[in-house]
């Protein structure tokens, strides 16, 4: 059974997209343990040192995401990719707050590689998740908000087979019902790139995610790298 797939229309418009995908079961989450917390804080310091005074818009992977978002009509300075939003918070505030084990683990890899990482709790999902262009009828519940909203026609979304949207504007924000929580036991985890040479970066980020999950969250995993020639897991 397919768990995650890029629609053919997405691959035609974005032929360079590469996605690392993990389907995880039997996880344990909870609060972030001290050893992972120390590694996460260390990664934040390393990212700050690596970035220095370089504008985030000049980092290759983030610049490519800006271009991808412009291509479906989004102002990427108003709606930033998840990776850019994290690094912007880090460079402006000096740190990124801890949330829980799975979220912190994903954020650690995101700032290390300057790539958007999403951890979706799959408890509320039905069928496979498709990355596709929205028609505007789909349903999205914003994180921390009760009201349901609808995506703009033509924006890129992650949606299940019931048209439940779990991420809007591709990698801008995920939904309330898909957020990884302390009691999450099954998850769909993605890391994506749009830039040239992105395959090597995705390979490295996927290895990091799998190593960290095995060390801190346990469970069983199926993983794959998806692209134009291999669009589904």
Backbone bond lengths (Angstrom), bond angles and torsions (degrees), N, CA, C in turn:
res aa  C-N    CA-C-N  psi(-1)  N-CA   C-N-CA  omega(-1)  CA-C   N-CA-C  phi
1 X - - - 1.459 - - 1.525 110.03 -
2 X 1.318 116.61 132.00 1.459 120.78 178.45 1.520 110.32 -70.49
3 X 1.329 117.10 133.35 1.460 121.74 179.25 1.520 111.87 -102.74
4 X 1.345 117.17 -31.55 1.465 121.36 -174.41 1.516 107.67 -152.83
5 X 1.341 115.91 139.04 1.461 118.80 -175.34 1.530 110.53 -153.59
6 X 1.326 115.63 145.29 1.455 122.51 169.40 1.521 108.67 -92.63
7 X 1.326 116.26 126.98 1.454 121.17 177.07 1.528 109.73 -65.28
8 X 1.327 115.90 147.90 1.467 120.81 -179.06 1.525 112.09 -57.92
9 X 1.334 117.52 -34.39 1.466 120.09 179.74 1.527 111.27 -66.96
10 X 1.321 117.34 -34.04 1.466 120.88 176.20 1.523 109.79 -66.26
11 X 1.312 117.37 -45.29 1.458 121.26 -177.99 1.526 111.83 -67.65
12 X 1.327 116.83 -29.95 1.468 119.67 176.44 1.526 110.97 -69.81
13 X 1.324 117.07 -39.02 1.474 121.62 179.86 1.525 111.79 -79.64
14 X 1.324 117.01 -33.31 1.464 122.34 -175.54 1.535 109.58 -126.22
15 X 1.323 117.58 70.84 1.468 120.08 -173.57 1.520 114.26 -68.27
16 X 1.333 118.21 -15.28 1.467 120.79 -178.72 1.522 113.75 -92.90
17 X 1.323 118.10 -2.00 1.458 119.40 -176.74 1.526 110.18 -64.34
18 X 1.329 115.39 137.72 1.461 122.55 175.59 1.522 106.82 -131.77
19 X 1.317 116.41 132.43 1.461 120.39 -178.92 1.514 111.72 -127.22
20 X 1.310 116.53 129.52 1.457 121.51 169.30 1.514 108.29 -94.69
21 X 1.309 117.89 128.47 1.472 122.17 -173.68 1.521 109.73 -129.60
22 X 1.328 115.14 135.51 1.463 122.30 176.06 1.527 108.31 -124.92
23 X 1.313 116.64 129.04 1.462 122.36 170.26 1.521 105.97 -105.11
24 X 1.328 117.06 115.07 1.471 121.94 -171.82 1.519 110.73 -119.67
25 X 1.319 115.39 138.02 1.464 121.93 177.28 1.525 109.44 -135.07
26 X 1.337 115.86 157.47 1.454 120.73 178.61 1.517 113.58 70.59
27 X 1.333 116.80 28.46 1.458 121.48 -178.92 1.519 111.65 -77.49
28 X 1.320 116.24 158.14 1.459 120.63 161.91 1.521 107.19 -124.71
29 X 1.314 115.70 132.82 1.458 120.91 -178.55 1.521 108.79 -110.17
30 X 1.317 117.30 -116.43 1.458 120.43 -178.90 1.512 112.20 92.74
31 X 1.319 117.63 -169.59 1.464 121.52 177.40 1.530 110.32 -63.69
32 X 1.312 116.36 154.08 1.463 121.08 179.81 1.528 109.89 -71.73
33 X 1.337 118.46 122.95 1.465 120.04 179.30 1.530 111.40 -67.53
34 X 1.326 115.92 159.16 1.458 120.95 -173.57 1.524 112.51 -57.99
35 X 1.328 117.53 -39.43 1.462 119.63 -176.96 1.526 111.52 -67.13
36 X 1.325 117.06 -40.13 1.463 119.85 176.11 1.521 110.56 -70.12
37 X 1.322 116.96 -38.05 1.460 120.19 177.06 1.527 110.76 -58.87
38 X 1.334 117.33 -42.34 1.460 121.02 178.70 1.527 110.99 -64.86
39 X 1.342 116.83 -40.85 1.460 120.37 178.41 1.524 111.15 -65.26
40 X 1.325 116.05 -38.62 1.475 121.13 179.41 1.519 110.73 -65.88
41 X 1.324 117.36 -44.51 1.468 120.08 177.89 1.523 110.71 -64.49
42 X 1.342 116.75 -38.11 1.452 119.87 177.07 1.521 112.21 -63.92
43 X 1.338 116.22 -38.53 1.464 120.17 178.32 1.525 110.79 -67.12
44 X 1.326 117.39 -35.26 1.458 119.80 177.35 1.530 110.73 -63.60
45 X 1.321 116.78 -43.41 1.464 120.25 178.11 1.526 111.01 -63.99
46 X 1.328 116.20 -40.47 1.462 120.12 179.28 1.527 111.11 -64.84
47 X 1.321 116.77 -39.57 1.468 120.30 179.28 1.518 110.82 -65.59
48 X 1.333 117.11 -41.59 1.462 120.13 177.96 1.524 110.83 -61.52
49 X 1.318 116.75 -42.95 1.466 120.23 179.31 1.527 111.22 -65.99
50 X 1.315 116.75 -39.20 1.463 121.66 -178.68 1.526 111.21 -67.43
51 X 1.315 116.56 -40.77 1.468 120.62 -178.75 1.523 111.47 -73.52
52 X 1.310 116.52 -42.53 1.461 120.09 -178.97 1.517 111.26 56.52
53 X 1.326 116.14 -124.25 1.467 120.97 -179.84 1.526 112.41 -100.20
54 X 1.334 117.38 8.67 1.463 120.21 -179.10 1.527 110.58 -67.88
55 X 1.327 119.51 126.11 1.471 119.71 175.14 1.526 110.26 -60.81
56 X 1.321 116.68 139.99 1.460 119.92 -179.78 1.528 111.65 -59.34
57 X 1.320 116.86 -30.81 1.462 120.52 -179.80 1.524 112.77 -66.15
58 X 1.337 117.38 -14.58 1.464 121.15 179.91 1.529 112.69 -97.43
59 X 1.324 117.58 -3.07 1.470 120.07 174.26 1.525 107.72 -76.55
60 X 1.318 116.03 127.01 1.467 121.77 -169.14 1.519 113.38 -53.41
61 X 1.316 116.96 -48.14 1.463 119.83 -176.51 1.527 111.64 -66.44
62 X 1.335 116.97 -38.85 1.462 120.43 -179.57 1.522 111.16 -72.18
63 X 1.330 116.60 -38.48 1.462 120.23 177.17 1.524 110.90 -60.46
64 X 1.325 116.58 -40.29 1.467 120.12 179.23 1.523 111.31 -64.80
65 X 1.339 117.17 -37.50 1.461 119.46 176.97 1.520 111.16 -67.05
66 X 1.329 116.99 -36.01 1.470 118.70 175.26 1.525 110.59 -59.70
67 X 1.327 116.24 -43.62 1.456 119.65 179.13 1.516 112.74 -63.95
68 X 1.324 116.61 -39.37 1.461 120.48 179.25 1.525 111.00 -63.39
69 X 1.319 116.61 -39.98 1.459 119.97 -178.58 1.529 111.23 -72.15
70 X 1.330 116.60 -38.00 1.470 118.82 175.31 1.523 110.99 -59.70
71 X 1.325 116.49 -34.13 1.459 120.85 -175.74 1.518 112.91 -65.59
72 X 1.347 118.69 -21.51 1.474 118.05 172.49 1.527 111.70 -112.61
73 X 1.343 115.62 27.97 1.454 121.00 166.97 1.509 116.19 86.27
74 X 1.352 117.77 19.79 1.456 121.85 -178.30 1.519 109.99 -106.11
75 X 1.333 116.98 135.00 1.453 121.63 173.24 1.535 108.13 -78.68
76 X 1.348 117.88 110.49 1.463 119.16 -173.90 1.521 114.47 -74.50
77 X 1.337 117.63 -4.65 1.465 118.75 171.59 1.524 110.94 -90.16
78 X 1.329 116.54 -12.95 1.460 120.88 174.88 1.523 110.65 -96.13
79 X 1.334 115.84 -40.37 1.461 122.15 177.87 1.527 107.40 -120.69
80 X 1.318 116.42 97.19 1.464 120.86 -174.48 1.528 110.43 -87.49
81 X 1.331 114.74 148.39 1.461 118.30 173.35 1.522 108.83 -58.43
82 X 1.325 116.04 155.46 1.464 120.19 -177.16 1.521 111.66 -58.43
83 X 1.334 117.62 -37.76 1.468 120.43 -179.85 1.522 110.92 -67.04
84 X 1.323 116.76 -43.69 1.459 119.37 179.51 1.523 110.77 -66.29
85 X 1.329 117.47 -38.94 1.460 120.45 179.12 1.529 111.04 -61.60
86 X 1.334 116.87 -42.17 1.464 120.56 177.92 1.523 111.40 -62.69
87 X 1.332 115.73 -48.85 1.455 119.60 -177.31 1.527 111.34 -68.65
88 X 1.320 116.62 -31.19 1.467 119.40 175.40 1.521 110.55 -66.01
89 X 1.326 116.66 -43.67 1.462 120.47 175.54 1.537 109.90 -58.60
90 X 1.323 116.42 -43.68 1.460 120.80 -177.58 1.528 111.28 -64.42
91 X 1.328 117.15 -45.37 1.467 119.55 -177.50 1.525 112.63 -73.83
92 X 1.329 117.08 -26.17 1.468 120.62 179.83 1.533 111.89 -85.36
93 X 1.340 116.49 -41.35 1.464 121.57 -172.95 1.525 113.87 -103.24
94 X 1.328 117.45 -20.15 1.452 120.72 178.58 1.506 115.04 93.16
95 X 1.344 117.94 -10.12 1.456 120.39 177.01 1.519 109.71 -161.67
96 X 1.340 114.90 166.09 1.458 122.34 175.75 1.522 107.14 -120.45
97 X 1.322 118.70 122.62 1.467 120.29 -177.14 1.525 112.88 -62.69
98 X 1.312 115.71 149.66 1.457 121.91 174.72 1.526 109.58 -74.19
99 X 1.340 116.94 143.29 1.462 122.34 177.79 1.531 109.75 -115.63
100 X 1.297 116.60 -65.76 1.455 122.62 173.51 1.518 107.45 -162.42
101 X 1.321 116.52 177.92 1.462 120.92 -172.72 1.527 112.10 -56.46
102 X 1.325 118.26 -52.66 1.457 120.74 -174.43 1.522 112.06 -68.55
103 X 1.326 117.76 -40.65 1.461 120.30 179.03 1.528 110.54 -66.07
104 X 1.326 117.15 -45.07 1.456 120.18 -179.47 1.526 111.39 -64.18
105 X 1.310 116.49 -39.13 1.456 121.06 178.23 1.531 110.59 -60.61
106 X 1.338 116.37 -46.01 1.455 120.07 177.59 1.512 112.71 -64.97
107 X 1.332 116.80 -40.63 1.462 119.94 179.91 1.524 111.94 -67.05
108 X 1.331 116.60 -34.49 1.471 120.20 177.04 1.531 109.88 -58.79
109 X 1.316 116.69 -47.47 1.466 120.24 -179.47 1.521 110.69 -68.90
110 X 1.317 117.37 -35.72 1.462 121.01 179.22 1.522 111.79 -61.09
111 X 1.335 117.73 -47.48 1.468 118.56 -178.02 1.527 111.41 -75.40
112 X 1.327 117.46 -26.15 1.469 119.78 177.08 1.522 110.78 -65.34
113 X 1.322 117.49 -41.00 1.460 121.54 -174.03 1.530 113.74 -107.29
114 X 1.337 117.56 -2.11 1.472 122.28 -176.70 1.530 110.91 54.06
115 X 1.338 114.51 46.20 1.458 122.13 178.47 1.530 108.81 -131.51
116 X 1.332 117.76 145.35 1.467 119.90 178.55 1.529 111.47 -71.83
117 X 1.322 115.79 126.80 1.458 123.07 175.62 1.523 107.83 -117.82
118 X 1.321 116.91 131.08 1.464 121.16 177.42 1.521 109.18 -122.88
119 X 1.327 116.09 136.37 1.459 122.53 175.39 1.528 107.14 -117.14
120 X 1.334 116.23 108.85 1.465 121.89 -176.94 1.524 109.95 -104.75
121 X 1.319 116.34 122.76 1.469 120.52 169.63 1.529 107.19 -69.17
122 X 1.316 117.22 128.44 1.466 119.98 -173.48 1.531 114.08 -94.39
123 X 1.344 117.53 6.75 1.470 118.81 -173.12 1.520 112.76 -61.23
124 X 1.330 117.50 -32.14 1.462 119.98 -175.58 1.525 113.06 -98.67
125 X 1.329 118.34 0.88 1.459 120.90 -174.25 1.520 111.60 -86.25
126 X 1.325 115.09 150.92 1.464 121.39 178.02 1.522 109.02 -124.54
127 X 1.328 116.12 117.13 1.457 119.96 178.60 1.511 112.38 72.69
128 X 1.317 115.23 -163.48 1.463 120.23 -175.39 1.522 111.54 -75.29
129 X 1.316 115.24 157.01 1.459 122.79 172.87 1.522 107.90 -98.49
130 X 1.331 115.77 129.66 1.463 122.23 -179.52 1.521 109.74 -114.94
131 X 1.331 116.94 133.62 1.464 121.86 169.30 1.517 106.10 -89.77
132 X 1.325 116.59 115.92 1.464 120.26 -173.50 1.509 110.76 -153.84
133 X 1.307 115.16 172.35 1.459 120.78 173.81 1.526 109.34 -80.33
134 X 1.322 116.73 136.76 1.463 121.70 -179.43 1.520 111.40 -74.81
135 X 1.333 116.18 149.36 1.466 119.96 170.60 1.522 111.40 -100.16
136 X 1.344 117.03 -8.29 1.464 121.93 176.26 1.506 114.63 100.07
137 X 1.325 117.85 -9.83 1.470 120.26 -179.55 1.524 112.71 -92.68
138 X 1.319 117.20 -11.48 1.462 121.65 -175.15 1.528 111.34 -67.65
139 X 1.346 116.23 162.72 1.461 121.66 -175.02 1.530 110.17 -112.14
140 X 1.332 115.37 134.09 1.469 121.51 179.19 1.520 109.01 -135.80
141 X 1.343 116.19 129.60 1.457 121.41 175.11 1.522 108.27 -107.79
142 X 1.333 118.51 110.51 1.463 120.69 -176.55 1.520 112.14 -61.86
143 X 1.320 115.94 148.86 1.454 121.83 179.06 1.526 109.97 -59.19
144 X 1.341 115.62 124.41 1.450 120.98 177.51 1.513 115.44 79.88
145 X 1.342 117.06 8.15 1.469 120.21 -178.69 1.527 109.48 -128.95
146 X 1.343 117.80 146.54 1.462 120.11 -177.05 1.520 114.39 -86.42
147 X 1.324 117.81 -23.62 1.464 120.89 -171.79 1.527 111.35 -78.14
148 X 1.325 115.44 139.39 1.462 121.57 175.60 1.528 108.86 -86.31
149 X 1.343 116.23 137.12 1.453 120.76 176.13 1.524 109.18 -126.89
150 X 1.326 115.63 172.83 1.463 121.02 -178.42 1.523 109.49 -120.60
151 X 1.328 117.54 140.25 1.464 119.39 177.75 1.516 111.23 -69.37
152 X 1.318 115.66 161.35 1.452 120.83 174.75 1.524 109.35 -74.69
153 X 1.324 118.42 137.89 1.467 119.11 175.69 1.534 110.47 -55.92
154 X 1.312 115.52 131.90 1.462 120.11 178.29 1.504 115.39 95.59
155 X 1.341 118.48 -13.62 1.463 118.17 176.38 1.521 109.44 -77.33
156 X 1.311 116.79 156.62 1.460 121.07 -179.76 1.523 108.85 -86.06
157 X 1.318 115.55 132.15 1.463 121.82 -178.09 1.534 110.07 -133.25
158 X 1.324 115.70 161.76 1.461 123.43 164.10 1.527 105.07 -104.13
159 X 1.324 118.26 123.57 1.462 120.80 -178.27 1.520 110.30 -140.55
160 X 1.365 115.55 146.21 1.456 119.10 176.64 1.526 109.73 -89.28
161 X 1.321 116.69 -171.67 1.461 120.07 -173.16 1.525 113.36 -76.06
162 X 1.335 118.39 -8.69 1.462 121.27 174.76 1.520 111.48 -98.17
163 X 1.339 117.37 8.21 1.468 124.39 -177.58 1.527 112.21 69.59
164 X 1.322 116.31 22.98 1.461 121.19 168.97 1.527 107.66 -76.96
165 X 1.325 117.03 123.26 1.465 122.05 -179.50 1.524 108.84 -91.10
166 X 1.338 116.23 127.49 1.465 119.24 178.03 1.524 112.41 -108.41
167 X 1.335 117.56 -8.24 1.467 120.76 172.38 1.519 109.12 -152.65
168 X 1.321 115.98 133.33 1.462 121.95 177.22 1.522 110.78 -106.10
169 X 1.343 113.33 157.42 1.469 121.07 178.28 1.523 110.16 49.07
170 X 1.319 113.50 47.22 1.463 126.80 179.65 1.525 111.42 60.91
171 X 1.318 117.73 -81.49 1.480 119.75 -176.06 1.520 110.87 -125.99
172 X 1.336 116.10 35.98 1.460 119.69 -179.59 1.521 111.38 -87.31
173 X 1.318 117.46 -52.88 1.462 119.97 -175.94 1.522 110.46 -154.59
174 X 1.353 116.20 139.41 1.444 119.12 177.73 1.522 110.62 -100.83
175 X 1.322 115.78 174.32 1.458 121.11 -169.53 1.518 112.35 -89.53
176 X 1.325 114.23 163.02 1.466 121.65 176.32 1.528 111.31 -59.82
177 X 1.329 116.92 -44.47 1.459 119.70 -173.42 1.525 113.72 -78.17
178 X 1.341 117.78 -8.65 1.464 119.51 178.38 1.524 112.90 -107.90
179 X 1.327 117.94 0.03 1.465 121.11 -176.22 1.524 110.98 -65.71
180 X 1.330 116.09 136.60 1.468 120.78 176.67 1.523 109.66 -70.28
181 X 1.320 115.70 131.53 1.457 122.02 -175.88 1.527 110.54 -123.53
182 X 1.330 117.47 171.51 1.467 119.20 179.26 1.522 114.48 -59.54
183 X 1.344 117.57 -22.72 1.460 119.65 -179.68 1.531 112.97 -102.20
184 X 1.315 118.31 11.75 1.466 121.30 179.22 1.524 110.28 -64.90
185 X 1.334 116.24 131.12 1.469 121.00 177.63 1.522 113.37 -118.38
186 X 1.340 117.21 -19.45 1.465 121.75 178.23 1.521 108.27 -133.03
187 X 1.337 115.67 137.96 1.458 118.72 -174.64 1.520 111.35 -148.33
188 X 1.315 114.30 152.13 1.459 123.81 168.13 1.520 105.59 -108.49
189 X 1.327 117.38 123.42 1.458 121.68 -175.48 1.519 108.50 -121.29
190 X 1.329 116.89 130.30 1.462 121.15 -178.25 1.522 110.49 -127.81
191 X 1.323 115.49 146.90 1.464 122.76 169.38 1.521 105.75 -138.08
192 X 1.339 117.33 130.27 1.458 120.33 -170.04 1.528 111.59 -132.70
193 X 1.344 113.97 151.63 1.463 121.14 177.54 1.517 109.86 -135.70
194 X 1.325 115.20 149.92 1.456 122.09 176.71 1.535 111.93 -118.43
195 X 1.326 118.20 -12.66 1.468 120.83 -171.15 1.521 112.10 -85.93
196 X 1.331 116.14 159.12 1.454 120.84 175.02 1.523 108.76 -63.27
197 X 1.310 116.83 138.99 1.452 120.63 -174.65 1.508 113.12 80.70
198 X 1.312 116.78 8.92 1.459 120.72 -176.12 1.515 114.01 -67.22
199 X 1.331 118.09 -23.81 1.472 120.49 -178.19 1.529 110.75 -59.47
200 X 1.328 117.49 -44.70 1.467 120.10 -179.24 1.522 110.85 -64.00
201 X 1.327 117.20 -39.38 1.459 120.66 179.50 1.525 111.19 -67.64
202 X 1.328 116.92 -38.18 1.461 120.30 177.44 1.522 110.46 -66.53
203 X 1.329 116.92 -42.46 1.466 119.71 177.48 1.527 110.65 -56.39
204 X 1.344 116.54 -45.35 1.469 120.77 -178.37 1.521 111.21 -66.90
205 X 1.334 116.81 -43.19 1.466 120.35 -179.49 1.524 111.09 -65.94
206 X 1.331 116.85 -38.63 1.460 120.05 179.84 1.531 110.53 -65.66
207 X 1.330 117.23 -40.35 1.466 119.89 176.20 1.521 110.83 -61.24
208 X 1.333 116.40 -43.03 1.461 119.64 179.27 1.525 111.27 -61.68
209 X 1.330 116.49 -44.71 1.465 119.90 179.52 1.523 110.99 -60.83
210 X 1.316 117.48 -45.64 1.460 120.50 -178.61 1.529 111.23 -64.76
211 X 1.324 117.13 -40.73 1.468 120.44 178.79 1.526 111.33 -64.01
212 X 1.330 116.63 -44.01 1.464 120.37 -178.66 1.525 111.33 -68.88
213 X 1.329 116.45 -40.33 1.460 119.56 177.23 1.528 110.90 -61.07
214 X 1.332 116.68 -45.80 1.460 120.13 -179.36 1.527 111.05 -62.06
215 X 1.335 116.59 -37.48 1.456 120.49 -177.60 1.521 112.79 -74.13
216 X 1.330 116.77 -39.51 1.464 119.46 -170.28 1.529 115.64 -111.44
217 X 1.337 118.00 -24.99 1.465 119.63 -172.16 1.515 114.15 -116.91
218 X 1.326 117.92 -9.82 1.455 119.66 -179.18 1.515 111.67 62.74
219 X 1.327 116.90 -158.21 1.452 121.27 174.76 1.519 113.95 93.91
220 X 1.336 114.23 -174.87 1.462 122.84 178.24 1.526 108.29 -122.74
221 X 1.347 116.25 146.40 1.451 120.20 -172.13 1.522 112.42 -134.78
222 X 1.310 114.02 143.88 1.455 122.28 164.09 1.521 105.57 -120.51
223 X 1.331 117.81 133.71 1.460 119.52 -177.47 1.519 110.26 -139.33
224 X 1.331 115.16 157.70 1.463 121.20 178.31 1.519 108.96 -160.74
225 X 1.326 115.01 157.54 1.466 121.59 170.76 1.519 107.21 -105.90
226 X 1.317 116.35 123.30 1.459 122.02 -175.76 1.529 110.51 -106.08
227 X 1.330 114.46 146.85 1.459 120.85 176.28 1.522 107.92 -156.59
228 X 1.335 115.32 -165.82 1.462 119.55 -176.23 1.527 111.77 -59.66
229 X 1.324 117.40 -34.48 1.465 121.01 -177.77 1.530 112.91 -87.77
230 X 1.308 117.08 -18.33 1.475 122.20 -179.93 1.533 107.99 -134.52
231 X 1.329 117.95 80.00 1.461 121.17 -168.03 1.514 116.25 -84.17
232 X 1.349 119.76 -3.15 1.471 119.38 -171.47 1.519 111.16 -144.94
233 X 1.339 114.86 153.96 1.457 122.47 169.45 1.524 107.86 -123.56
